[in-house]
């Protein structure tokens, strides 16, 4: 992940990951939001380490490209981090991120988040770095402090997490382009992950972000599926392009033929 900006679309199952790989993406991002949604649940801390690490393993098994995985808060304090890192390493991920929210956590773009003291998260970052047995595993430290605590605290936290050994830092909840640009400016020189749909991959690279995870495809997936269901309910039909009227292409994809 040192060859410029890595763009990784959100996925939450093996077929989505395989489609992303076939489309030419050099990495995929296992979304905690999407993983929870696949259980019919909101991203509010309702699934835990077992479900998340198992999904990471399914996705990593499905593709040969690196998998960047959401590991929520690490599922405990610094004494629990070693098990989290071990299970994600066993799952085969290339990178994981832990965040500084209190548990139960909330999706980074929702209001009402609460964060632990920065010193507590520093201990968790140090524990994650110490726990990895694969030196190539990328440890990403995320802060959700922007909404509850403001900009200055969020930036200070990410600087301290980097000093604690995080390979990459991640400020979530950047809801405007101005905030994306401010993160690039105020944390210049520190490898950053960007979670946004407000800039293009080229712009993210020009701003200096190391990793760019893109939510847009997942949102489109939900919107298109909902629209197709409404069409079937209202008309009794679903329009499918003629070239897609076969299960053979997806079967070949899944069979790696």
C-alpha positions in Angstrom: 0.0 0.0 0.0 2.9 2.4 -0.7 2.4 2.9 -4.4 0.2 5.9 -4.2 -3.5 6.1 -3.4 -5.2 2.7 -3.1 -8.9 2.9 -4.1 -11.0 0.2 -2.4 -14.8 0.0 -2.9 -17.1 -1.0 0.0 -18.1 -4.7 -0.2 -19.8 -6.9 2.4 -19.8 -10.4 0.7 -17.7 -12.6 -1.5 -19.5 -11.9 -4.8 -19.2 -8.2 -4.4 -15.5 -8.6 -3.6 -15.1 -10.8 -6.7 -16.9 -8.3 -8.9 -14.6 -5.5 -7.6 -11.5 -7.6 -8.3 -12.8 -8.4 -11.8 -13.4 -4.7 -12.4 -9.7 -4.0 -11.8 -9.7 -2.6 -8.2 -6.4 -3.3 -6.4 -8.1 -3.7 -3.0 -11.5 -4.0 -1.4 -12.9 -2.7 1.8 -15.0 -4.9 4.1 -17.6 -2.5 5.4 -18.9 -2.8 8.9 -22.0 -0.9 7.9 -22.6 -3.4 5.1 -21.7 -6.4 7.2 -24.3 -5.3 9.8 -26.8 -4.7 7.0 -26.3 -8.2 5.7 -27.6 -9.4 9.0 -30.6 -7.0 8.7 -29.1 -4.8 11.4 -28.0 -1.1 11.6 -24.4 -0.3 12.2 -24.8 0.3 15.9 -22.6 -2.2 17.5 -25.1 -5.1 17.2 -22.6 -7.6 15.8 -19.3 -8.4 17.3 -15.8 -9.9 16.7 -17.0 -13.3 15.7 -19.4 -12.2 13.0 -17.0 -9.5 11.7 -13.9 -11.6 11.5 -15.8 -14.5 9.9 -17.1 -12.2 7.2 -13.5 -10.8 6.7 -12.4 -14.4 6.2 -15.1 -15.1 3.6 -14.2 -12.0 1.6 -10.4 -12.6 1.8 -10.9 -16.2 0.6 -13.0 -15.0 -2.3 -10.3 -12.7 -3.8 -6.6 -12.4 -4.3 -6.4 -8.6 -3.9 -5.8 -7.1 -0.4 -8.8 -6.8 2.0 -9.0 -3.7 4.2 -11.4 -4.6 7.1 -13.4 -2.7 9.6 -12.7 -3.9 13.2 -14.9 -1.4 15.0 -13.5 -0.5 18.4 -11.3 -3.6 18.6 -14.0 -5.3 20.7 -12.7 -4.5 24.1 -9.8 -2.7 25.8 -6.1 -3.0 25.1 -6.0 -6.5 26.7 -8.6 -7.8 24.2 -6.9 -6.3 21.1 -4.4 -9.2 20.7 -7.3 -11.6 20.1 -8.9 -9.2 17.6 -5.7 -8.8 15.7 -5.1 -12.6 15.7 -8.5 -13.4 14.3 -8.3 -10.8 11.6 -4.8 -12.0 10.7 -6.1 -15.5 10.5 -8.9 -14.3 8.3 -6.3 -13.1 5.8 -6.9 -9.4 5.7 -4.1 -7.0 4.7 -5.2 -4.1 6.9 -7.7 -3.4 9.7 -8.9 -0.3 11.4 -9.9 0.3 15.0 -11.8 3.4 16.2 -11.9 5.4 19.4 -15.7 5.3 19.9 -17.3 4.0 23.1 -19.1 0.7 22.7 -21.8 0.3 21.4 -20.4 2.2 18.5 -22.3 3.9 15.7 -21.8 4.4 12.0 -19.3 7.2 11.5 -21.8 9.4 9.6 -24.4 9.2 12.3 -24.9 11.7 15.1 -24.7 10.8 18.7 -21.3 9.2 18.8 -19.2 9.2 22.0 -15.4 8.6 22.1 -13.1 7.2 24.7 -10.3 9.3 26.2 -7.4 9.7 23.7 -5.0 8.0 26.2 -7.2 4.9 26.2 -7.1 4.7 22.4 -3.3 5.2 22.4 -3.0 2.0 24.6 -5.2 0.1 22.1 -3.2 1.2 19.2 0.0 0.2 20.9 -1.5 -3.2 21.8 -2.6 -3.7 18.2 0.8 -3.0 16.8 2.4 -5.3 19.4 0.0 -8.1 18.7 0.5 -8.5 15.0 2.6 -11.4 13.9 2.6 -10.4 10.3 4.8 -7.3 9.9 2.9 -6.5 6.7 -0.4 -6.2 8.4 -1.4 -2.5 8.3 -2.8 -1.1 11.5 -5.2 1.9 10.9 -6.3 4.1 13.8 -9.6 5.9 13.2 -11.1 8.8 15.2 -14.8 9.6 15.4 -14.1 12.7 17.6 -15.0 15.3 15.0 -18.7 15.3 15.7 -18.6 15.2 19.5 -15.4 17.1 20.2 -14.5 19.2 17.2 -11.8 19.6 14.7 -8.8 20.4 16.9 -9.3 17.4 19.1 -9.8 15.0 16.2 -6.5 16.2 14.6 -4.6 15.9 17.9 -5.9 12.4 18.5 -4.8 11.2 15.1 -1.3 12.7 15.6 -1.1 10.8 18.9 -2.3 7.6 17.4 0.3 7.9 14.7 3.0 8.5 17.4 1.7 5.3 19.2 2.6 3.3 16.1 -0.4 3.3 13.7 0.6 2.9 10.1 -2.3 4.9 8.8 -4.8 7.3 10.4 -8.4 7.8 9.5 -10.7 10.7 10.4 -14.3 9.5 9.8 -17.4 11.7 9.4 -16.0 14.1 6.8 -19.3 15.3 5.3 -18.1 18.2 3.2 -15.4 18.7 0.6 -13.9 21.5 2.7 -13.4 19.0 5.6 -11.7 16.5 3.2 -9.3 19.2 2.1 -8.7 20.3 5.7 -7.8 16.8 6.7 -5.3 16.6 3.8 -3.8 19.9 4.8 -3.7 19.6 8.6 -2.4 16.0 8.6 0.0 16.3 5.7 2.9 14.0 5.9 0.9 11.3 7.9 -0.5 8.4 5.8 -4.3 8.8 5.8 -7.3 6.8 4.8 -10.2 8.7 3.4 -13.8 7.6 3.6 -15.8 9.8 1.2 -17.7 10.0 -2.0 -17.1 13.8 -2.3 -13.9 13.6 -4.4 -12.6 11.4 -7.2 -9.8 8.9 -6.7 -7.6 11.2 -8.8 -8.4 14.1 -6.4 -7.7 11.9 -3.4 -4.3 11.0 -4.8 -3.5 14.6 -5.5 -4.5 15.5 -1.9 -2.0 12.9 -0.7 -4.4 10.3 0.8 -2.8 6.8 1.1 -6.1 4.8 0.9 -9.5 5.9 -0.5 -12.5 3.7 0.5 -15.6 4.5 -1.5 -19.1 4.1 -0.2 -20.9 5.0 -3.4 -21.1 1.5 -4.9 -22.7 0.1 -1.8 -25.3 2.9 -1.6 -26.0 2.3 -5.3 -26.5 -1.4 -4.7 -29.1 -0.8 -2.0 -30.9 1.9 -4.1 -31.0 -0.3 -7.2 -32.2 -3.4 -5.4 -34.9 -1.4 -3.7 -36.0 0.1 -7.0 -36.1 -3.3 -8.7 -38.3 -4.7 -5.9 -40.7 -1.8 -6.2 -40.8 -2.3 -10.0 -41.6 -6.0 -9.5 -44.3 -5.2 -7.0 -45.9 -2.5 -9.1 -45.6 -4.0 -12.6 -45.0 -7.7 -12.1 -41.8 -7.3 -14.1 -38.2 -6.2 -13.6 -36.3 -4.7 -16.5 -33.0 -6.5 -17.0 -30.6 -5.5 -19.9 -30.7 -8.3 -22.5 -27.0 -9.0 -22.1 -27.6 -9.7 -18.4 -30.4 -12.2 -18.9 -28.3 -15.1 -17.9 -26.8 -16.6 -14.7 -23.8 -17.9 -16.7 -21.6 -14.7 -16.4 -21.8 -14.6 -12.7 -21.4 -18.4 -12.5 -18.2 -18.1 -14.5 -17.0 -15.3 -12.2 -17.6 -17.3 -9.1 -16.0 -20.4 -10.7 -12.9 -18.3 -11.8 -13.2 -19.8 -15.3 
